[in-house]
Amino acid sequence: MMTELPLDQVRTLLAVVDEGTFDAAAAALHVTPSAVSQRVKALEQRTGRVLLIRTKPVRATESGEIVVRFARRLARLERDTHAELGMSGSGEPTRLSIAVNADSLATWFLPALTRVPPELRLCFELRREDEDHTAALLREGTVMAAVTSSPDPVAGCSVRALGRMRYLPVASPGRAEQWLGHTFGTSPREVIGSAPVVAFDRNDDFQDDFTRALTGGPGASALRHFVPTSEGFVDAVVAGMGWGMVPEVQAEPLLRIGRLVHLVPGRWVDVPLFWQQWKLDFPALGAMADAVTAVAAETLRRGPAS
């Protein structure tokens, strides 16, 4: 049984996934589309697995993702080896691909990038994704590190606890007075279940989960607005479009100056965050992890959830 994975075939599979089509991969590799197709087929025969879903763009199967992840790590190790041997020649900076959720990106994550020693010459490629889904990008090999909500490490990755991001149910003062005093009654539980709500997108069920936990009802109001940026989400709540779960670090300054009010004092949701990264002896990745952990310790809540 043949168990070796020919490197030219592995690199070709990675090129097809990254470029999206066989023709584009051929152009990137300076070979013919036929050669690309033959290499992929040979690799599938060698592994005994279908590695690609031949759609447009091409997608890796679950088995293909394993090979793609191997290919990305191999490419990273090759670049490091060339640099250590003085063979890099081009002096190109190192690129780090990282998945991070929108709220972290808007609040505490970017300052961590500035703490990485500049002599490492890093270029950051950030992928915005919900913290519940960033681990999938690690599994696919699309990113080298991610801020996730899962303490369970992806295969081949290490994990560090970062802290807890607290979210508060808030609204504009005018809207809160209207809802509590006239429109829906005096109970915050009535307000939460009936008032217009702001959500990040159609996959955002955070407000619904909070409402169900508070009221035992079906979820937040069907009257909802979708605002798919963290900053825009906060602006929409401040403008009075509806109530929403806003990160404490964004809400607190607005609460102090009276532009937001806490709809249900004493109630909040804490979301634990973790840093996951490839298990590689890679100085730049280690420096990034140290910087992220340090800034998270200064910004996020520590200790057990309350």
SULBELHU-V770564 format. One record per pair of residues at least 24 apart in sequence whose C-alpha atoms are under 10 Angstrom apart, sorted by the first residue. I is the first residue (numbers start at 1). J is the second residue. If there is no record, write none. Layout:
I & J
I & J
//
This chain:
1 & 46
1 & 47
2 & 45
2 & 46
2 & 47
3 & 46
3 & 47
4 & 43
4 & 46
4 & 47
5 & 42
5 & 43
5 & 46
5 & 47
5 & 67
6 & 39
6 & 42
6 & 43
6 & 46
7 & 43
7 & 71
7 & 74
8 & 36
8 & 39
8 & 40
8 & 43
9 & 36
9 & 37
9 & 38
9 & 39
9 & 40
9 & 41
9 & 42
9 & 43
9 & 44
9 & 71
10 & 39
10 & 40
10 & 43
10 & 64
10 & 67
10 & 68
10 & 70
10 & 71
10 & 72
10 & 74
11 & 39
11 & 40
11 & 67
11 & 68
11 & 70
11 & 71
11 & 72
11 & 74
11 & 75
12 & 36
12 & 37
12 & 38
12 & 39
12 & 40
12 & 43
12 & 68
12 & 71
13 & 37
13 & 39
13 & 40
13 & 41
13 & 43
13 & 44
13 & 51
13 & 52
13 & 60
13 & 64
13 & 65
13 & 67
13 & 68
13 & 71
14 & 40
14 & 60
14 & 64
14 & 65
14 & 67
14 & 68
14 & 69
14 & 70
14 & 71
14 & 72
14 & 141
15 & 68
15 & 71
16 & 40
16 & 52
16 & 57
16 & 58
16 & 59
16 & 60
16 & 68
17 & 52
17 & 53
17 & 57
17 & 58
17 & 59
17 & 60
17 & 64
17 & 65
17 & 68
17 & 142
18 & 57
18 & 58
18 & 59
18 & 68
18 & 142
19 & 57
19 & 58
20 & 54
20 & 55
20 & 56
20 & 57
20 & 58
20 & 59
21 & 54
21 & 55
21 & 56
21 & 57
21 & 58
21 & 59
22 & 54
22 & 56
22 & 57
22 & 58
43 & 67
60 & 140
61 & 140
62 & 139
62 & 140
63 & 140
64 & 140
65 & 137
65 & 138
65 & 139
65 & 140
65 & 141
65 & 142
66 & 139
66 & 140
66 & 141
66 & 155
67 & 140
67 & 141
68 & 139
68 & 140
68 & 141
68 & 142
69 & 138
69 & 139
69 & 140
69 & 141
69 & 142
69 & 143
69 & 144
69 & 156
69 & 278
70 & 140
70 & 141
70 & 156
71 & 141
72 & 141
72 & 142
72 & 143
72 & 144
73 & 141
73 & 144
73 & 278
73 & 279
73 & 280
76 & 144
76 & 280
76 & 282
77 & 280
77 & 281
77 & 282
80 & 281
80 & 282
80 & 283
91 & 121
92 & 121
92 & 122
92 & 123
93 & 119
93 & 120
93 & 121
93 & 122
93 & 123
94 & 120
94 & 121
94 & 122
94 & 123
94 & 124
94 & 284
95 & 121
95 & 122
95 & 123
95 & 124
95 & 125
95 & 144
95 & 284
96 & 122
96 & 123
96 & 124
96 & 125
96 & 126
96 & 143
96 & 144
96 & 145
96 & 284
96 & 285
96 & 288
97 & 123
97 & 124
97 & 125
97 & 126
97 & 127
97 & 138
97 & 141
97 & 142
97 & 143
97 & 144
97 & 145
97 & 146
98 & 124
98 & 125
98 & 126
98 & 127
98 & 128
98 & 134
98 & 137
98 & 138
98 & 142
98 & 143
98 & 144
98 & 145
98 & 146
98 & 147
98 & 276
98 & 277
99 & 125
99 & 126
99 & 127
99 & 128
99 & 129
99 & 130
99 & 131
99 & 133
99 & 134
99 & 135
99 & 136
99 & 137
99 & 138
99 & 142
99 & 143
99 & 144
99 & 145
99 & 146
99 & 147
99 & 148
99 & 275
99 & 276
100 & 126
100 & 127
100 & 128
100 & 129
100 & 130
100 & 131
100 & 133
100 & 134
100 & 135
100 & 145
100 & 146
100 & 147
100 & 148
100 & 275
101 & 126
101 & 127
101 & 128
101 & 129
101 & 130
101 & 131
101 & 132
101 & 133
101 & 134
101 & 146
101 & 147
101 & 148
101 & 149
101 & 230
101 & 273
102 & 127
102 & 128
102 & 129
102 & 130
102 & 131
102 & 200
102 & 228
102 & 229
102 & 230
102 & 231
103 & 128
103 & 129
103 & 130
103 & 131
103 & 165
103 & 229
103 & 230
103 & 231
103 & 233
103 & 246
103 & 247
103 & 249
103 & 250
104 & 128
104 & 130
104 & 131
104 & 147
104 & 165
104 & 230
104 & 247
104 & 273
104 & 296
104 & 300
105 & 129
105 & 147
105 & 230
106 & 229
106 & 230
106 & 231
106 & 247
106 & 250
107 & 230
107 & 231
107 & 247
107 & 248
107 & 249
107 & 250
107 & 299
108 & 249
108 & 292
108 & 295
108 & 296
108 & 298
108 & 299
108 & 300
109 & 147
109 & 291
109 & 292
109 & 293
109 & 295
109 & 296
109 & 299
110 & 292
110 & 295
111 & 291
111 & 292
111 & 295
111 & 296
112 & 288
112 & 289
112 & 290
112 & 291
112 & 292
112 & 293
112 & 294
112 & 295
112 & 296
113 & 287
113 & 288
113 & 289
113 & 291
113 & 292
113 & 295
114 & 288
114 & 291
115 & 287
115 & 288
115 & 290
115 & 291
115 & 292
115 & 294
115 & 295
116 & 284
116 & 285
116 & 286
116 & 287
116 & 288
116 & 289
116 & 290
116 & 291
116 & 292
117 & 284
117 & 287
117 & 288
117 & 291
120 & 283
120 & 284
120 & 287
121 & 284
122 & 284
122 & 285
122 & 288
130 & 203
130 & 204
131 & 271
131 & 272
131 & 273
131 & 274
132 & 273
134 & 276
135 & 275
135 & 276
135 & 277
138 & 276
138 & 277
138 & 278
139 & 278
141 & 278
143 & 277
143 & 278
144 & 276
144 & 277
144 & 278
144 & 279
144 & 280
144 & 285
145 & 275
145 & 276
145 & 277
145 & 278
145 & 279
145 & 285
145 & 288
145 & 289
146 & 274
146 & 275
146 & 276
146 & 277
146 & 278
146 & 289
147 & 273
147 & 274
147 & 275
147 & 276
147 & 277
147 & 292
148 & 272
148 & 273
148 & 274
148 & 275
148 & 276
149 & 271
149 & 272
149 & 273
149 & 274
149 & 275
149 & 276
150 & 272
150 & 273
150 & 274
150 & 275
150 & 276
151 & 272
151 & 273
151 & 274
151 & 275
151 & 276
152 & 274
152 & 276
153 & 274
153 & 275
153 & 276
153 & 277
153 & 278
154 & 276
154 & 277
154 & 278
155 & 278
155 & 279
156 & 276
156 & 277
156 & 278
156 & 279
156 & 280
157 & 275
157 & 276
157 & 277
157 & 278
157 & 279
157 & 280
158 & 275
158 & 276
158 & 277
158 & 278
158 & 279
158 & 280
159 & 274
159 & 275
159 & 276
159 & 277
159 & 278
159 & 279
159 & 289
160 & 273
160 & 274
160 & 275
160 & 276
160 & 277
160 & 289
160 & 293
161 & 272
161 & 273
161 & 274
161 & 275
161 & 276
161 & 293
161 & 296
161 & 297
161 & 302
162 & 272
162 & 273
162 & 274
162 & 275
162 & 292
162 & 293
162 & 294
162 & 295
162 & 296
162 & 297
162 & 299
162 & 300
162 & 301
162 & 302
163 & 270
163 & 271
163 & 272
163 & 273
163 & 274
163 & 275
163 & 293
163 & 296
163 & 297
163 & 298
163 & 299
163 & 300
163 & 301
163 & 302
163 & 303
163 & 304
163 & 305
164 & 269
164 & 270
164 & 271
164 & 272
164 & 273
164 & 274
164 & 296
164 & 297
164 & 299
164 & 300
164 & 301
164 & 302
164 & 303
164 & 304
164 & 305
165 & 247
165 & 248
165 & 249
165 & 269
165 & 270
165 & 271
165 & 272
165 & 273
165 & 296
165 & 299
165 & 300
165 & 301
165 & 302
165 & 305
166 & 245
166 & 246
166 & 247
166 & 248
166 & 249
166 & 268
166 & 269
166 & 270
166 & 271
166 & 272
166 & 300
166 & 301
166 & 305
166 & 306
167 & 206
167 & 244
167 & 245
167 & 246
167 & 247
167 & 248
167 & 249
167 & 250
167 & 251
167 & 267
167 & 268
167 & 269
167 & 270
167 & 271
168 & 210
168 & 244
168 & 245
168 & 246
168 & 247
168 & 248
168 & 249
168 & 250
168 & 251
168 & 252
168 & 261
168 & 262
168 & 263
168 & 264
168 & 265
168 & 266
168 & 267
168 & 268
168 & 269
168 & 270
169 & 207
169 & 210
169 & 211
169 & 243
169 & 244
169 & 245
169 & 246
169 & 247
169 & 248
169 & 251
169 & 260
169 & 261
169 & 262
169 & 263
169 & 264
169 & 265
169 & 267
169 & 268
169 & 269
170 & 234
170 & 237
170 & 238
170 & 242
170 & 243
170 & 244
170 & 245
170 & 246
170 & 247
170 & 248
170 & 251
170 & 255
170 & 259
170 & 260
170 & 261
170 & 262
170 & 263
170 & 264
170 & 265
170 & 268
171 & 197
171 & 198
171 & 234
171 & 236
171 & 237
171 & 238
171 & 239
171 & 240
171 & 241
171 & 242
171 & 243
171 & 244
171 & 245
171 & 246
171 & 251
171 & 255
171 & 259
171 & 260
171 & 261
171 & 262
171 & 263
172 & 236
172 & 237
172 & 238
172 & 239
172 & 240
172 & 241
172 & 242
172 & 243
172 & 254
172 & 255
172 & 258
172 & 259
172 & 260
172 & 261
172 & 262
172 & 263
173 & 238
173 & 239
173 & 240
173 & 255
173 & 258
173 & 259
173 & 260
173 & 261
173 & 262
173 & 263
174 & 238
174 & 239
174 & 240
174 & 259
174 & 260
174 & 261
175 & 237
175 & 238
175 & 239
175 & 240
175 & 241
175 & 242
175 & 243
175 & 260
175 & 261
176 & 240
176 & 242
176 & 243
176 & 260
176 & 261
176 & 262
176 & 263
177 & 261
177 & 263
180 & 263
187 & 263
187 & 264
188 & 214
188 & 215
188 & 263
188 & 264
188 & 265
189 & 214
189 & 215
189 & 216
189 & 217
189 & 263
189 & 264
190 & 215
191 & 220
191 & 221
191 & 243
191 & 263
191 & 264
192 & 219
192 & 220
192 & 221
192 & 242
192 & 243
192 & 244
192 & 263
192 & 264
193 & 217
193 & 218
193 & 219
193 & 220
193 & 221
193 & 222
194 & 219
194 & 220
194 & 221
194 & 222
194 & 223
195 & 220
195 & 221
195 & 222
195 & 223
195 & 224
195 & 241
195 & 242
195 & 243
196 & 220
196 & 221
196 & 222
196 & 223
196 & 224
196 & 225
196 & 240
196 & 241
196 & 242
196 & 243
196 & 244
197 & 221
197 & 222
197 & 223
197 & 224
197 & 225
197 & 226
197 & 236
197 & 237
197 & 240
197 & 241
197 & 242
197 & 243
197 & 244
197 & 245
198 & 223
198 & 224
198 & 225
198 & 226
198 & 227
198 & 228
198 & 233
198 & 234
198 & 236
198 & 237
198 & 240
198 & 241
198 & 242
198 & 243
198 & 244
198 & 245
199 & 224
199 & 225
199 & 226
199 & 227
199 & 228
199 & 229
199 & 233
199 & 236
199 & 237
199 & 242
199 & 243
199 & 244
199 & 245
200 & 225
200 & 226
200 & 227
200 & 228
200 & 229
200 & 230
200 & 232
200 & 233
200 & 244
200 & 245
201 & 225
201 & 226
201 & 227
201 & 228
201 & 229
202 & 226
202 & 227
202 & 228
204 & 228
206 & 244
206 & 245
206 & 269
207 & 243
207 & 244
207 & 245
207 & 246
209 & 269
210 & 244
210 & 245
210 & 267
210 & 268
210 & 269
214 & 264
214 & 267
220 & 244
234 & 260
245 & 269
247 & 271
248 & 300
249 & 299
249 & 300
267 & 306
268 & 306
269 & 305
269 & 306
270 & 301
270 & 304
270 & 305
270 & 306
271 & 301
271 & 305
272 & 300
272 & 301
272 & 302
272 & 304
272 & 305
273 & 300
//
